[in-house]
Amino acid sequence: MSTRKFPPWLLLLLPAFIIILAVVAIPLIFSLYSSFTPYHLTRPETLWKWTGSFNYIKAATDVNFWKAFGRTVLLLTVALNLEMLLGLGLALMVSKVTHGQRALRTAMMFPMMFSPILVGFQFKFIFNDNVGLVNNALQSLGLTDVAIPWLVDANLAMFAIIFAEVWTSTSVFAILILAGLFALPQDPLEAAKVDGCTPWQSFRFVTLPFLMPFIYIAMAIRSLDVARAYDIVQVMTNGGPARRTELLWTLIGRTGYVDARMGYANAMGYIAILMSIGFTVYFFLKLQSARRELGMGG
Amino acid sequence: MKGRVASSVLALAAGLGFATAALADGEFAGVTIEAKLIGGQQYEALYARIADWEKATGAKVNIISQKNHFELDKEYKADIAAGTTNWCVGSNHSSFAPQYPALFTDLTALIPAESIAGFVPANITAATIDGKLTMLPRAQFDVSALYYQKSLYTDPAKAEAFKAKFGYDLAVPETWDQFRDQAMFFAAPPNMYGTQYAGKDEAINGRFYELVVANGGKMFNDDFTPAFNSPAGKEALQWFVDLYKAGAVPPGTTNYLWDDLGNGFASGTIALNLDWPGWSGFFNDPAASKVSGNVGVAPAPKGSAGVRTGWSGFHGFSVTEGCATKEAAASLVDFLTNEDSQKLESAAGPLPSRTAVWEYVLEQAKGDAYKSEVLAAFQETAKTAFPVPPTPYWIEAGNLIFPELQAAILGDKTVDQALEDASAAVDDLMKENGVY
């Protein structure tokens, strides 16, 4: 009797393969398949009805889908840039602190410790038009005598959501950039000083190029986070009113789980993933070129 | 308030003695019923009765899920998708029930006819979908009546100013047109608003739906083609738009849901408020409400067709088709909705769905002027109440309609354009699903 032996590398990797297959590959293939069907959760038989690219064409020709897509890109662009600028400023200031820097770094991370759902509720209350803190403060200070509809007005509602996103995640940038500042070699900075560079020139031509790889890493991580923004928006506005704050994932979540149209939701999800991949590839390429500029290869 | 409710429930429990004689001793010994029930403090008093049923029948009840209806709805859909529907008893709601045509069994053959005959007939009709009695209603019947601040109607200066402006006497509104006039008249933003309305999700669809009906229209034709893009529908939507444009409602109202409305009226900043019976105690509780002692309750106003608004719904219990012990499950459902159970639940405020229990609560309320006023207003409104259209696509269609209603309210679209877009979207949905 001969026993067939698997090579040790295969045996060692087998558990990882099985787990990845079970929790990633099979659900992914299944959801991809279902995006070509009219799969409705309450009518399981619809899973076996092949409708080809119907869902994709429906999404691609739906103006509300593309508006949500555009809004998600807008949120991503504005939130990421604001978080980067504020995070950079915060990191530069904290790096200059000589006493109590550890305590400051810990305090800086507080917003990240809150659940996004709770952050959503917190800002929903703060921006409430009737009993919210912002309106009450503005009215008490005599700055306005009207109830500003923060979560209703098209621009203000997006502002409120971006504000909540920035509040909760600026510290991601700050922490990563701070790590970059700590690793910054002092020689080039001293050389710049000797050569008569102004502080701004030192920052612009020495510090910033060195920090760029750290910034792009933070951008790549946060772009994935923001592109799948759901929790804060769901709580604050649920994509409304009148779809004014509808983002891809509030639309997809409602279509899949409330309307139970899982096939269509999956098709929209796959189109949305293309956007995330696009942003990730873009930041990765920027990271590589930033590293090349620093002579770090890549 | 909770303390008072609890003590009254206990007193009632002691008084009733909770007869379980109708159940045969040990009839279902050894049977275990798995149940998914709506969760929340206000429902616990009824669930405490389950022990009595277990004792009488010898069966056991294993509650495997307790969530609100929105979460249960998602869980039921996931169960249907996964084929895990062999649990037995589930909480159900008349607004959600049409979505699960195959999940729950027909109770007609499982429940004694005399028990079914004891329910308000309109409730049984609403619980019957495609000829199947899909649930038995519990004492959680919901329809909205008009709450108002009484002091606004006793001020001679206001009465005079109102008459001068609108040409008729200021009195509690009986029509939605009068309601609109008065809401605009009482509004003094940002400290006082004439009214408010739920502005999103199924909540605004329900309000729009009942106003369409009150104006003589309907949401769907008999073949379920959309019918709300009609003069009645336009008149209904215009009502929401007018109030918003006039600043008679809080500017954030399109984000409001039931809790926002309840807390808003209790804060004393809202003159007129169409709301559910469950808030009546809260509004008149001095510890919770600034308008306690100043709350009037009247039947819901009528639309231009002379029909009273009356979008209604109720909670109930259903038995799954996949349940292996349907008789035992049906016995539990019957027990949880019988007269004793409904008397217990309605003691805390919710409206019953059994005729005999309606008479009982009215009798009990004698001597309590506020409670009598509340019950009279809701009873009158309940007489002409109507459930949501019996289509599995009510929620789904609603998710296409409400953003368009909001768009008209906020001025992004005209009333005509919004209803045309909503109607086209619902038409696509129905066609795509092979409804016609």
HADDOCK unambig.tbl for C-alpha pairs under 7 A between the chains (distance, minus, plus):
assign (segid A and resid 41 and name CA) (segid B and resid 77 and name CA) 5.67 0.50 0.50
assign (segid A and resid 41 and name CA) (segid B and resid 78 and name CA) 6.55 0.50 0.50
assign (segid A and resid 41 and name CA) (segid B and resid 80 and name CA) 6.80 0.50 0.50
assign (segid A and resid 41 and name CA) (segid B and resid 81 and name CA) 5.02 0.50 0.50
assign (segid A and resid 42 and name CA) (segid B and resid 77 and name CA) 5.26 0.50 0.50
assign (segid A and resid 42 and name CA) (segid B and resid 80 and name CA) 5.55 0.50 0.50
assign (segid A and resid 42 and name CA) (segid B and resid 81 and name CA) 6.02 0.50 0.50
assign (segid A and resid 42 and name CA) (segid B and resid 100 and name CA) 6.70 0.50 0.50
assign (segid A and resid 44 and name CA) (segid B and resid 81 and name CA) 5.36 0.50 0.50
assign (segid A and resid 129 and name CA) (segid B and resid 251 and name CA) 6.78 0.50 0.50
assign (segid A and resid 129 and name CA) (segid B and resid 252 and name CA) 5.71 0.50 0.50
assign (segid A and resid 130 and name CA) (segid B and resid 250 and name CA) 6.99 0.50 0.50
assign (segid A and resid 146 and name CA) (segid B and resid 190 and name CA) 5.78 0.50 0.50
assign (segid A and resid 147 and name CA) (segid B and resid 190 and name CA) 5.68 0.50 0.50
assign (segid A and resid 149 and name CA) (segid B and resid 251 and name CA) 5.49 0.50 0.50
assign (segid A and resid 149 and name CA) (segid B and resid 252 and name CA) 5.53 0.50 0.50
assign (segid A and resid 151 and name CA) (segid B and resid 252 and name CA) 6.83 0.50 0.50
assign (segid A and resid 152 and name CA) (segid B and resid 252 and name CA) 5.93 0.50 0.50
assign (segid A and resid 237 and name CA) (segid B and resid 255 and name CA) 6.74 0.50 0.50
assign (segid A and resid 241 and name CA) (segid B and resid 254 and name CA) 6.11 0.50 0.50
assign (segid A and resid 241 and name CA) (segid B and resid 255 and name CA) 6.51 0.50 0.50
assign (segid A and resid 241 and name CA) (segid B and resid 403 and name CA) 6.66 0.50 0.50
assign (segid A and resid 241 and name CA) (segid B and resid 406 and name CA) 6.06 0.50 0.50
assign (segid A and resid 242 and name CA) (segid B and resid 403 and name CA) 4.29 0.50 0.50
assign (segid A and resid 242 and name CA) (segid B and resid 404 and name CA) 6.25 0.50 0.50
assign (segid A and resid 242 and name CA) (segid B and resid 406 and name CA) 4.80 0.50 0.50
assign (segid A and resid 242 and name CA) (segid B and resid 407 and name CA) 4.69 0.50 0.50
assign (segid A and resid 243 and name CA) (segid B and resid 403 and name CA) 6.11 0.50 0.50
assign (segid A and resid 257 and name CA) (segid B and resid 74 and name CA) 6.35 0.50 0.50
assign (segid A and resid 258 and name CA) (segid B and resid 74 and name CA) 6.82 0.50 0.50
assign (segid A and resid 259 and name CA) (segid B and resid 395 and name CA) 6.98 0.50 0.50
assign (segid A and resid 259 and name CA) (segid B and resid 396 and name CA) 4.98 0.50 0.50
